[in-house]
Amino acid sequence: MEQPREIQARRGFSLFYKGKILLSKIDPIGQAEKIVQSLDIKERTLYLCPSPLYGYGLSDLLNRMHKSSAVLCIEADKHLFDIALKSINCSNQRFLLTFVDASTTNAFKEAAQEICSFAEKTWGERSFKRIELVRLNGGWQIFPELYENIRDLLEKDMALKWTNAMIMIRLGRLYIRNAIRNLPLLSGSRELTSLNFNDEPILVLGAGPSADIILDKISLFKKANERPFRIICVDSCLTLMKERGIEPDLAVILESQYVNLRSFKNSRGWGIKALVDLSSFPASAVILGGDYYFGFTPWTNLSFFKRLEKAGLLPVNLTPLGSVGLTAVELALKLGSGPVITAGIDFSYNLDSSYSRSSPVHLSRLINKNRLNSILNSESAFREGTFNVKSKSGDLIRTDPVMMNYRNLFENEFSGNSRLFDIEGPGLFLGIKTISAVDACAVLNKIRTSTDALIPAEEIKITSQQITDFVVREVDILNELKNMLKGTIPLVEARLNELLDEADYLWAHFPDYNQQHGSRDLNFLKRVRMEIDPFLKLWDMALNEL
C-alpha cells in the first residue's frame, strides 16, 4: 500500500501521495498563510478544512477568526489522518479534527450527521450562520467529491435548522396554544397504534396535478370498504376526493392556521378518519366527523413535552418532515406492510396549474376567473425565485428552492425503501421507482397473497381526569412563576430557574434567545411575565371544556 512521501521544503515539508503533490515544494507554510490572509472573516462561521495534513495555516486561521466561529478539519485517508494526528497539537475549544471513513457506503452522509450532532452539543444550536470551505493545501484532491458532499450536507442541515428557527419565531406561540386547546380532545381520540392496513396496497395522495392521473382511473372504487387497497390523503385533497365521491381511509392534517379550514369546504361531517397533529388548528380533529387520531411533531425541545409523556398524554411521535405529503408517506409505511404508491406529491408547478382539479386552490382560480384573471397558473409558475427543472417524464416544469428542498428531503428519507413507488407524471423525480398509472392500478388491485393480519396494539383510552390533573399542575406552575415575578412570594433564584425551565413554552419562540446559551436578564423576565396571563386563560378554557 502506497505511503505518503515527505520532502523537505524551504519552510516545512512537501508531500507526494497517490501521484499528487499535496503541498508546495517551495514554501507550503507560506502558501497556507496567504490563503488564510485572503479570507473574508465573518462572525459565526464554521470553517471546513479538508485534509489539513501538517496543519499549516491553522494557527493563523484560529487567531484571525471571530470568537463565535470554529474550525473543523476533516480527513478521509487513514495515512494522512495519522500525519495530522501527529502534527497538529491544538487544545482550542473552537477546533476539531475528525476522520471520515471513505470506504463506507454513504460516508459523507454519516459524517455530516455526526458532525452536525457534535457541533450542536459542543457549540450550541444554530451557532453558525455560514460554512466556508478552506483548502489550505492539496490534500483535498484525494477525495474531492466526498469533501464537497460533506460541505453541501452541512449547509443543507444548517439551512434547515435556521428555517425551523424562523418558523418557530413566527409560529411557535401558535403551536403551543393549539396544543393546549387540543388537550381536551385527547379523551375522545383513538390511538394510532390501533389502526393498521395489514399487507394491503396503500395509495398516498398529495394535491399536486399528477394526482388527477390516478384518481381518474380509480373512480369506480368509491367506498373505502369495497376496494382492495387503502387511500391516505393530505388535507388539501379532501375537496377533490369529495367531488369525485371517493372516500379516503385516512386524511392527514398538520396545519396550525385557521386558513386550512378551506380544505374542508365540502367535507364537513363526511365521517372520514383523520390523523391530526397536536399543534394543528383545534377544529381539525372533529370537523370531518369520523374517528380521529392524534400525532405529535416535536417542533422544538420543551420540558412541557416531557411532562405530557410522563402523564401518558403525549401522542405517537411523527418525524418533523415539514411537509404533510412526506408525513403521509411515513404513516403509510408504518400502518401497513404492503406496497405504497404515491401520486400528487409533485413539488413543482406548471403553467396550467399547481394543484389537482377541484382542490381548494384550483376551485378558487375557477371562481375568480374573469377577463382580468386567467385560470392559468402564471403567478406561481413564473414568480421570482422559480426556475426550470426536468420532471419525471423529462418535460420542463417550474419549481422553487423551498419545493426543491422538500423533494431532496423526500429522497433522503425514503429513497432506500423498496416498498415505495411513484406514479409517472408532471412532478419532480422523488428518488424512488416510477411506474405508469396502468401498472399502479395493477399493484393496487392485486389480490392479497397473505391471510396474516397485523394485530393492533391494545388501545388505552385517555380519560378526562388524566387531562384535568395535568392542566391543574400546569396552572400551578404558571401561578407560582407569576407570583415570584410579581414579588408576591420571595424570589429564590434556584426555584425561579426551575420554573422557567418547566414553563419553557413561554419563551422558546423569542427570536433573540438561544435555549442553551441565553441570558435570563431583567428584560427577558419582563417578557416572560407578559406571556403568563394569556396562557393562564388558555388553561382555564381547557379546564372548562373537560
C-alpha positions as CSV (number, residue, x, y, z in Angstrom):
1,M,0.0,0.0,0.0
2,E,1.4,3.4,-1.0
3,Q,2.7,5.6,1.7
4,P,2.9,9.4,1.7
5,R,6.4,10.6,0.7
6,E,7.7,13.5,2.7
7,I,10.1,16.0,1.1
8,Q,11.9,18.8,2.9
9,A,10.9,22.3,1.6
10,R,12.3,25.7,2.4
11,R,9.8,26.1,5.2
12,G,8.1,22.9,6.3
13,F,7.6,19.8,4.3
14,S,6.2,19.0,0.9
15,L,4.1,15.8,0.5
16,F,3.8,13.5,-2.5
17,Y,1.0,10.9,-2.4
18,K,-1.0,8.8,-4.9
19,G,0.6,10.6,-7.8
20,K,-0.2,14.1,-6.5
21,I,1.8,16.8,-4.9
22,L,-0.2,17.8,-1.9
23,L,2.0,20.5,-0.5
24,S,4.1,23.1,-2.2
25,K,7.8,22.1,-2.9
26,I,9.0,25.6,-2.1
27,D,7.1,27.2,0.9
28,P,4.0,25.2,2.0
29,I,3.7,27.1,5.2
30,G,3.8,30.5,3.4
31,Q,1.2,29.3,0.9
32,A,-1.2,28.3,3.6
33,E,-0.7,31.6,5.5
34,K,-1.5,33.5,2.3
35,I,-4.7,31.6,1.9
36,V,-5.8,32.4,5.5
37,Q,-4.9,36.1,5.0
38,S,-7.1,36.3,1.9
39,L,-10.2,35.0,3.7
40,D,-13.1,37.4,4.3
41,I,-13.5,37.0,8.1
42,K,-17.1,37.0,9.3
43,E,-18.8,36.2,12.6
44,R,-20.4,32.8,13.4
45,T,-18.7,30.9,10.6
46,L,-17.8,27.2,10.5
47,Y,-14.5,26.9,8.6
48,L,-14.4,23.5,7.0
49,C,-10.8,22.5,6.2
50,P,-10.5,19.2,4.2
51,S,-7.3,17.2,4.7
52,P,-5.2,19.5,7.0
53,L,-2.1,17.4,6.7
54,Y,0.6,19.1,8.8
55,G,-1.8,21.8,9.9
56,Y,0.0,24.6,8.1
57,G,-2.1,27.8,8.4
58,L,-4.4,26.5,11.1
59,S,-2.9,28.6,13.9
60,D,-3.3,31.8,11.7
61,L,-6.9,30.9,11.0
62,L,-7.7,30.3,14.7
63,N,-6.1,33.6,15.5
64,R,-7.8,35.6,12.8
65,M,-11.3,34.1,13.0
66,H,-14.0,35.6,15.2
67,K,-14.5,34.1,18.7
68,S,-18.0,33.0,17.6
69,S,-16.6,30.9,14.8
70,A,-14.9,27.4,14.7
71,V,-12.6,25.3,12.6
72,L,-13.5,21.8,11.6
73,C,-10.8,19.7,9.9
74,I,-11.8,16.5,8.1
75,E,-9.6,13.7,6.8
76,A,-10.8,10.7,4.8
77,D,-7.4,9.0,4.2
78,K,-6.1,6.9,7.1
79,H,-2.4,7.6,6.3
80,L,-3.0,11.3,6.0
81,F,-5.1,11.3,9.2
82,D,-2.1,9.7,11.1
83,I,0.1,12.5,9.8
84,A,-2.4,15.1,11.0
85,L,-2.8,13.5,14.5
86,K,1.0,13.5,15.0
87,S,1.5,17.1,13.6
88,I,-1.5,19.1,14.9
89,N,-1.4,19.7,18.7
90,C,-4.3,22.1,19.3
91,S,-6.3,22.4,22.5
92,N,-8.5,25.3,21.3
93,Q,-12.2,24.6,22.1
94,R,-13.1,26.1,18.7
95,F,-11.1,23.4,16.9
96,L,-12.0,19.8,15.9
97,L,-10.1,17.2,13.8
98,T,-12.1,14.2,12.7
99,F,-11.7,11.2,10.5
100,V,-14.3,10.1,7.8
101,D,-14.1,6.5,6.6
102,A,-14.4,7.0,2.8
103,S,-14.7,3.2,2.3
104,T,-18.2,3.0,3.9
105,T,-21.4,3.5,2.0
106,N,-22.8,7.0,2.2
107,A,-19.7,8.0,4.2
108,F,-20.4,11.7,3.7
109,K,-24.0,11.4,4.9
110,E,-23.0,9.6,8.1
111,A,-20.1,12.0,8.7
112,A,-22.3,15.1,8.1
113,Q,-24.9,13.8,10.6
114,E,-22.2,13.1,13.2
115,I,-20.5,16.4,12.7
116,C,-23.9,18.3,13.0
117,S,-24.6,16.4,16.2
118,F,-21.2,17.2,17.6
119,A,-21.4,20.9,16.7
120,E,-24.7,21.2,18.5
121,K,-23.5,19.5,21.6
122,T,-20.2,21.5,21.7
123,W,-21.2,24.9,20.5
124,G,-25.0,25.0,20.8
125,E,-27.9,25.1,18.5
126,R,-27.6,27.4,15.5
127,S,-24.1,28.5,16.5
128,F,-23.1,29.2,12.9
129,K,-24.7,31.1,10.1
130,R,-22.5,30.0,7.3
131,I,-19.9,27.4,6.3
132,E,-16.8,28.3,4.4
133,L,-14.6,25.7,2.7
134,V,-10.9,26.5,3.2
135,R,-8.4,24.4,1.2
136,L,-5.1,25.1,2.9
137,N,-3.2,22.6,0.7
138,G,-3.8,20.0,-2.0
139,G,-4.8,17.1,0.3
140,W,-8.5,17.6,-0.7
141,Q,-7.6,16.2,-4.2
142,I,-7.6,12.7,-2.8
143,F,-11.4,12.7,-2.1
144,P,-12.7,15.9,-3.7
145,E,-16.3,14.7,-4.2
146,L,-16.5,13.4,-0.6
147,Y,-15.4,16.7,0.9
148,E,-17.8,18.7,-1.4
149,N,-20.7,16.4,-0.4
150,I,-20.0,16.8,3.3
151,R,-19.9,20.6,2.8
152,D,-23.2,20.5,0.9
153,L,-25.0,18.4,3.5
154,L,-23.7,20.6,6.3
155,E,-25.0,23.6,4.5
156,K,-28.4,22.0,4.0
157,D,-28.6,20.9,7.6
158,M,-27.7,24.5,8.7
159,A,-30.3,26.0,6.4
160,L,-32.9,23.6,7.6
161,K,-32.2,24.4,11.3
162,W,-32.4,28.1,10.6
163,T,-35.6,27.7,8.6
164,N,-37.1,25.8,11.5
165,A,-35.9,28.5,13.9
166,M,-37.7,31.2,11.7
167,I,-40.8,29.1,11.7
168,M,-40.5,28.7,15.5
169,I,-40.3,32.5,15.9
170,R,-43.3,33.1,13.7
171,L,-45.5,30.2,14.7
172,G,-44.1,28.8,18.0
173,R,-46.6,30.6,20.2
174,L,-49.4,29.4,17.9
175,Y,-48.2,25.8,18.0
176,I,-48.2,25.6,21.8
177,R,-51.6,27.5,22.0
178,N,-53.1,24.9,19.7
179,A,-51.6,22.0,21.7
180,I,-53.2,23.3,24.8
181,R,-56.6,23.8,23.1
182,N,-56.4,20.3,21.7
183,L,-55.6,18.6,25.0
184,P,-59.3,18.2,26.0
185,L,-59.9,16.4,22.7
186,L,-57.5,13.6,23.6
187,S,-60.1,11.8,25.6
188,G,-62.2,11.4,22.5
189,S,-59.4,10.3,20.2
190,R,-58.2,6.8,19.3
191,E,-54.7,5.5,19.4
192,L,-52.9,5.5,16.1
193,T,-51.4,2.1,17.0
194,S,-54.9,0.7,16.8
195,L,-55.1,1.5,13.1
196,N,-53.4,-0.9,10.5
197,F,-53.8,-1.7,6.9
198,N,-52.1,-5.2,7.0
199,D,-50.5,-6.0,3.7
200,E,-53.0,-4.2,1.5
201,P,-51.6,-1.7,-1.1
202,I,-51.8,1.9,0.0
203,L,-52.2,4.9,-2.3
204,V,-50.8,8.1,-0.8
205,L,-52.3,11.2,-2.4
206,G,-50.9,14.8,-2.4
207,A,-52.8,17.6,-4.1
208,G,-50.4,18.1,-7.0
209,P,-51.6,17.9,-10.6
210,S,-50.3,14.3,-11.0
211,A,-53.0,13.1,-8.6
212,D,-55.6,13.6,-11.3
213,I,-53.9,10.8,-13.4
214,I,-54.6,8.0,-10.8
215,L,-57.9,9.5,-9.5
216,D,-59.5,9.3,-12.9
217,K,-58.5,5.6,-13.1
218,I,-59.8,4.6,-9.7
219,S,-63.1,6.4,-9.9
220,L,-65.0,3.1,-9.7
221,F,-63.6,2.4,-6.2
222,K,-65.7,4.9,-4.2
223,K,-66.3,3.2,-0.9
224,A,-63.3,2.5,1.4
225,N,-64.7,-0.9,2.4
226,E,-65.3,-2.0,-1.2
227,R,-61.8,-1.8,-2.6
228,P,-58.7,-3.9,-2.3
229,F,-56.4,-1.0,-1.4
230,R,-56.3,1.8,1.1
231,I,-56.0,5.6,0.5
232,I,-54.2,8.0,2.7
233,C,-54.6,11.6,1.5
234,V,-53.3,15.0,2.7
235,D,-55.9,17.5,3.9
236,S,-55.9,19.6,0.7
237,C,-57.0,16.5,-1.2
238,L,-60.3,16.3,0.7
239,T,-62.3,18.6,-1.6
240,L,-61.2,16.8,-4.8
241,M,-61.9,13.4,-3.2
242,K,-65.3,14.5,-2.1
243,E,-66.0,16.0,-5.6
244,R,-65.3,12.5,-7.1
245,G,-67.1,10.7,-4.3
246,I,-64.0,8.6,-3.4
247,E,-63.7,8.0,0.4
248,P,-60.1,8.1,1.8
249,D,-59.3,5.7,4.6
250,L,-57.3,8.4,6.4
251,A,-56.8,12.1,6.0
252,V,-53.6,13.7,7.3
253,I,-54.0,17.1,8.9
254,L,-51.0,19.1,10.2
255,E,-51.7,22.8,9.5
256,S,-51.8,25.0,12.6
257,Q,-53.5,28.1,11.0
258,Y,-57.3,28.6,10.5
259,V,-56.8,29.2,6.8
260,N,-56.6,25.5,6.5
261,L,-60.3,25.2,7.1
262,R,-60.9,25.8,3.4
263,S,-59.6,22.3,2.8
264,F,-62.8,21.0,4.4
265,K,-65.1,23.2,2.4
266,N,-67.3,20.4,1.2
267,S,-66.3,17.6,3.5
268,R,-67.6,18.6,7.0
269,G,-69.2,15.7,8.7
270,W,-68.2,13.3,6.0
271,G,-67.2,10.6,8.6
272,I,-63.6,10.3,7.4
273,K,-60.9,9.2,9.8
274,A,-58.2,11.8,10.4
275,L,-54.7,11.8,11.7
276,V,-54.3,15.2,13.4
277,D,-51.2,16.8,14.8
278,L,-51.3,18.0,18.4
279,S,-50.3,21.5,17.2
280,S,-52.9,21.7,14.4
281,F,-55.8,24.1,14.3
282,P,-58.2,22.8,17.1
283,A,-61.3,22.4,14.8
284,S,-59.3,20.0,12.6
285,A,-59.9,16.9,14.8
286,V,-63.7,16.9,14.7
287,I,-64.6,18.7,11.5
288,L,-64.7,15.6,9.4
289,G,-67.0,13.8,11.9
290,G,-65.1,10.5,11.9
291,D,-62.6,8.8,14.2
292,Y,-59.6,11.0,14.9
293,Y,-56.1,10.0,15.9
294,F,-53.5,12.4,17.3
295,G,-49.9,12.5,16.4
296,F,-47.2,14.8,17.7
297,T,-44.5,16.6,15.7
298,P,-41.8,17.9,18.1
299,W,-41.3,21.5,16.7
300,T,-38.6,22.2,19.4
301,N,-37.3,20.7,22.6
302,L,-39.6,21.6,25.5
303,S,-39.9,20.4,29.1
304,F,-43.6,20.6,28.5
305,F,-43.4,17.6,26.2
306,K,-41.6,15.5,28.8
307,R,-44.4,16.2,31.3
308,L,-47.0,15.3,28.7
309,E,-45.2,12.0,28.1
310,K,-44.9,11.3,31.8
311,A,-48.6,11.9,32.2
312,G,-49.4,9.4,29.4
313,L,-50.8,12.2,27.3
314,L,-48.2,12.6,24.5
315,P,-49.4,11.2,21.2
316,V,-47.3,9.0,18.9
317,N,-44.3,10.8,17.6
318,L,-44.2,12.0,14.0
319,T,-40.9,12.8,12.3
320,P,-40.7,16.6,11.7
321,L,-40.5,16.5,7.9
322,G,-42.1,19.9,7.3
323,S,-44.4,18.6,4.6
324,V,-47.8,16.9,5.0
325,G,-47.1,14.8,2.0
326,L,-43.9,13.4,3.5
327,T,-45.7,12.7,6.7
328,A,-48.5,10.8,4.8
329,V,-45.9,8.6,3.2
330,E,-44.2,7.9,6.6
331,L,-47.6,6.9,8.0
332,A,-48.4,4.6,5.1
333,L,-45.1,2.8,5.7
334,K,-45.9,2.4,9.4
335,L,-49.5,1.4,9.1
336,G,-49.1,-1.4,6.6
337,S,-46.6,-3.9,5.2
338,G,-47.7,-3.8,1.6
339,P,-46.6,-1.6,-1.4
340,V,-47.1,2.1,-1.1
341,I,-47.8,4.2,-4.3
342,T,-47.6,8.0,-4.2
343,A,-49.3,10.5,-6.5
344,G,-49.7,14.2,-6.4
345,I,-46.5,14.8,-4.4
346,D,-45.1,16.9,-7.1
347,F,-43.1,19.7,-5.5
348,S,-43.5,21.7,-8.8
349,Y,-45.7,23.9,-10.8
350,N,-46.8,24.1,-14.5
351,L,-48.5,26.8,-16.4
352,D,-51.8,25.0,-16.3
353,S,-51.9,24.5,-12.5
354,S,-50.0,23.8,-9.3
355,Y,-52.8,21.7,-7.8
356,S,-55.2,19.0,-8.8
357,R,-58.6,19.7,-10.2
358,S,-61.2,20.5,-7.5
359,S,-58.5,21.3,-4.9
360,P,-59.2,24.5,-2.9
361,V,-56.6,26.5,-4.9
362,H,-58.0,25.2,-8.2
363,L,-61.6,26.0,-7.3
364,S,-60.5,29.5,-6.2
365,R,-59.0,30.1,-9.6
366,L,-62.1,29.0,-11.3
367,I,-64.3,31.2,-9.1
368,N,-62.1,34.2,-9.7
369,K,-61.7,33.7,-13.4
370,N,-62.7,36.8,-15.5
371,R,-61.4,39.0,-18.2
372,L,-58.5,40.1,-16.0
373,N,-57.8,36.9,-14.0
374,S,-56.8,33.9,-16.1
375,I,-57.2,30.3,-15.0
376,L,-53.5,29.8,-15.9
377,N,-51.1,29.4,-13.1
378,S,-48.6,32.1,-14.3
379,E,-48.3,33.8,-10.9
380,S,-46.9,30.7,-9.3
381,A,-45.1,29.3,-12.3
382,F,-43.1,32.5,-13.0
383,R,-42.8,34.3,-9.8
384,E,-39.4,35.5,-8.6
385,G,-37.2,32.6,-7.4
386,T,-38.8,29.9,-9.5
387,F,-36.7,28.0,-12.1
388,N,-37.0,25.3,-14.8
389,V,-36.2,21.7,-14.0
390,K,-37.0,18.4,-15.7
391,S,-39.9,16.4,-14.5
392,K,-40.2,12.6,-14.1
393,S,-41.3,12.4,-17.7
394,G,-38.5,14.6,-19.0
395,D,-40.6,17.7,-19.6
396,L,-39.6,21.1,-18.3
397,I,-41.6,22.2,-15.2
398,R,-41.2,25.0,-12.7
399,T,-40.2,24.7,-9.0
400,D,-38.6,26.9,-6.3
401,P,-35.9,26.4,-3.6
402,V,-38.5,25.5,-0.9
403,M,-40.1,22.9,-3.0
404,M,-36.8,21.5,-4.1
405,N,-35.7,21.2,-0.5
406,Y,-38.8,19.1,0.2
407,R,-38.0,16.9,-2.8
408,N,-34.5,16.4,-1.5
409,L,-35.8,15.6,1.9
410,F,-38.2,13.1,0.4
411,E,-35.3,11.4,-1.4
412,N,-33.1,11.4,1.8
413,E,-35.8,9.9,3.9
414,F,-37.4,7.3,1.5
415,S,-35.1,6.5,-1.5
416,G,-33.9,3.3,0.1
417,N,-37.4,1.8,0.6
418,S,-38.3,-0.9,-1.9
419,R,-42.0,-0.7,-1.0
420,L,-42.4,2.8,-2.4
421,F,-43.4,3.6,-6.0
422,D,-44.3,7.0,-7.6
423,I,-46.8,7.4,-10.5
424,E,-45.3,9.0,-13.6
425,G,-46.5,12.5,-14.5
426,P,-45.5,16.1,-14.3
427,G,-43.9,16.2,-10.9
428,L,-40.3,16.1,-9.8
429,F,-38.4,12.8,-9.6
430,L,-38.5,11.7,-5.9
431,G,-35.7,9.2,-5.9
432,I,-38.0,6.2,-5.8
433,K,-39.1,3.8,-8.6
434,T,-41.5,5.5,-11.1
435,I,-44.3,3.4,-12.6
436,S,-47.2,4.1,-15.0
437,A,-50.7,4.7,-13.9
438,V,-51.7,1.4,-15.5
439,D,-49.0,-0.5,-13.6
440,A,-50.0,1.3,-10.4
441,C,-53.6,0.2,-10.8
442,A,-52.4,-3.4,-11.3
443,V,-50.5,-3.2,-8.0
444,L,-53.4,-1.6,-6.2
445,N,-55.9,-4.3,-7.4
446,K,-53.6,-7.2,-6.8
447,I,-55.2,-10.0,-4.7
448,R,-53.7,-10.4,-1.3
449,T,-51.4,-13.4,-1.0
450,S,-51.2,-13.4,2.7
451,T,-54.0,-14.0,5.2
452,D,-52.0,-12.9,8.2
453,A,-53.2,-9.7,9.7
454,L,-51.3,-7.3,11.8
455,I,-52.5,-7.5,15.3
456,P,-53.4,-4.0,16.5
457,A,-52.0,-2.9,19.8
458,E,-54.3,-2.9,22.8
459,E,-55.9,0.6,22.9
460,I,-55.5,2.5,26.1
461,K,-58.0,5.3,26.3
462,I,-57.1,8.7,27.8
463,T,-59.5,9.9,30.5
464,S,-60.8,13.4,31.1
465,Q,-59.5,13.1,34.7
466,Q,-55.9,12.5,33.4
467,I,-56.1,15.6,31.4
468,T,-57.7,17.6,34.2
469,D,-54.9,16.6,36.6
470,F,-52.3,17.6,34.1
471,V,-53.9,21.0,33.4
472,V,-54.2,21.8,37.1
473,R,-50.4,21.1,37.6
474,E,-49.6,23.4,34.7
475,V,-51.7,26.2,36.1
476,D,-49.9,25.8,39.4
477,I,-46.5,26.2,37.7
478,L,-47.6,29.4,35.9
479,N,-49.2,30.8,39.1
480,E,-46.0,30.2,41.2
481,L,-43.9,31.8,38.4
482,K,-46.2,34.7,38.1
483,N,-46.3,35.4,41.9
484,M,-42.5,35.2,42.1
485,L,-42.0,37.7,39.2
486,K,-44.7,40.0,40.8
487,G,-43.0,39.8,44.2
488,T,-46.0,38.3,45.9
489,I,-43.7,35.4,47.1
490,P,-40.0,35.6,47.7
491,L,-37.8,35.3,44.6
492,V,-35.5,32.3,45.1
493,E,-33.1,32.2,42.1
494,A,-32.7,28.4,42.1
495,R,-36.5,27.9,42.1
496,L,-37.0,30.7,39.6
497,N,-34.7,28.9,37.1
498,E,-36.6,25.6,37.7
499,L,-39.9,27.3,37.0
500,L,-38.5,28.9,33.8
501,D,-37.2,25.6,32.6
502,E,-40.6,24.0,33.3
503,A,-42.5,26.7,31.6
504,D,-40.1,26.9,28.6
505,Y,-43.0,27.2,26.2
506,L,-43.5,30.8,27.4
507,W,-40.2,31.9,25.9
508,A,-39.0,29.3,23.4
509,H,-40.2,31.4,20.5
510,F,-38.3,34.5,21.5
511,P,-36.3,35.5,18.4
512,D,-33.2,36.6,20.3
513,Y,-33.0,33.8,22.8
514,N,-31.0,30.6,22.4
515,Q,-32.3,27.8,24.7
516,Q,-28.8,26.6,25.6
517,H,-26.9,29.9,25.9
518,G,-29.5,32.6,26.6
519,S,-29.2,35.2,29.4
520,R,-32.1,35.4,31.8
521,D,-31.7,39.1,32.4
522,L,-34.4,41.6,33.6
523,N,-35.6,42.3,30.1
524,F,-36.1,38.5,29.5
525,L,-38.0,38.1,32.8
526,K,-40.3,41.0,31.9
527,R,-41.1,39.4,28.5
528,V,-41.8,36.1,30.2
529,R,-44.2,37.8,32.7
530,M,-46.2,39.3,29.8
531,E,-46.7,35.8,28.4
532,I,-48.1,34.2,31.6
533,D,-51.6,35.7,31.7
534,P,-52.7,34.8,28.2
535,F,-51.6,31.2,28.8
536,L,-53.4,31.0,32.1
537,K,-56.6,31.9,30.2
538,L,-55.9,29.1,27.7
539,W,-55.5,26.6,30.6
540,D,-58.8,27.9,32.1
541,M,-60.5,27.3,28.7
542,A,-59.1,23.8,28.6
543,L,-60.5,23.0,32.1
544,N,-63.9,24.3,31.1
545,E,-64.0,22.0,28.1
546,L,-63.2,18.9,30.1
